[in-house]
Amino acid sequence: MHPIRELVARSMRRPLAFVPAFDVLEDERSYVFRADVPGVDPKTIDVRCEGGHVIVSGRRRPSDAHHGDKWLVLERTFGTFEREFLAPAAAGPDHMVATMDDGVLTITVEKAHLQRPIVQRDWSR
């Protein structure tokens, strides 16, 4: 075994796949879901509400190796992911805005009693 691989193998356990961790907070008007999704193309992210759930899915692709290169260590995770959250009863599941800024996905779900007729995705930020 290559000495770098041996050293890393002893110090790390590699997760099986990329799955972003989410923070969820509530304010007076909405519920806000945030996740770090570095290296994920916004075009691969799908945010939807179905059956009282907020569902977020996407894909992070692996980096390309150049011809003749060989990986000594590959610790970063890649692949498709899907996270599902129960939408709180006061949430308006069809009234949400999803934005991405500096690799942070933010989904804002407006509470039902404050809803305006809007569904929007804005990846331009």
N, C-alpha and C positions, 0 to 999 in steps of 0.2 A: 504494500500500500504506500502511496506517495506520502511523505512526511506531513504535508499540509493537510491532506485529507484525514490522516490519522489524528492530528491535533484537533481539527474541527469536529471530527466524529466523537471525540471524548468530551468536548465542551458544549455541544449543541444537540438538541433533538429537533429535527425539521418537522414543521407542521405539514400535513398532507396537502392542503390546498389553501388558496387565498380566500379568506372570508373576512370582510371588513367588520370591525367592531363599531357599534353605534352608541351615541349619547342621545337620550330623549329627554326633552324638557317641556314644561308647560308654562305659558304665560297667560295673561287675561284673555287674549284673543285667539290663541292657537297652540298647537303642539308642534314642536320642532325636533326633527330627527337629523343628526349630523354624523358623518362617517368620513374617516380619512381613506381616500381611494387613490393613492399615488400610482401613476402609471396606467390608470384605467382611462381609455378613450371615452369621453362623454357620449359619443354616438353608440356605444355598446351598453349604456345604462338604460334600463327600463324601470319606470316608477309608475305603479298603478294601484288603484283601490278596487278590491273585489271582495264581496261578501263580508264587509266589515273589517277587512284587513288592508294594511298598507304593505305592498309587496315591492321589494327592490331587488333587481337582478342585473347582472353585468358580467364582464369578462376582462381579465387582465392577461395580456399575452406575454410570453417570455421574450427576453432580449435575444437578439440574433447573435450567434457566434459567427465569426468570419471563417472563410475556408481555411482549413489547416489548424484552426484553434481547437483546443480541447479543454473542457471544463475540468478544473481541479476541485472546485467546491461550488455547489449551487444551493444556496440557502434560501433565496427569495422564492416566494410561492406565486403560482400562476393558476389560471383556469377560470371556469365560470363559477359564479356564486349566486345565491338567492337567499334573501332574508325576508321574513314575514313577521309583521307586528299586528297585534290586535288593535284596531282603531278604537280609542275610548268612545263611549256612548255620545259624548258631547262634540265629537269631531265631525266635520263635514267631509266625508271621504271623497267627494267629487270636487272639492274646492281646495286644491293644493297647488303649490308652486315649488318646483325643483330647480335648484341652481348649483353650479359648480364653480368654485374659485380656489385657485392654488392647490388643487388636489383634494379639496374638502367638499363633499356632497352635502347640501342642506336641503331638506324637504320640510316645508311649512304647510301644515294642515289646519285650515281655519275651523274654529269651533262652529257647530251647526247653527246656533242662535245668532251668529254674526255673519252668516254666509252672504256672499255676493256671487252672482253667476259667473264664475271664472275657473278655468282649468288652464294652467300655463306651465310650460317648460322653457327655461331661459338658460342656455348653455353659453351665452355670449360673454358672461362676466369673467 
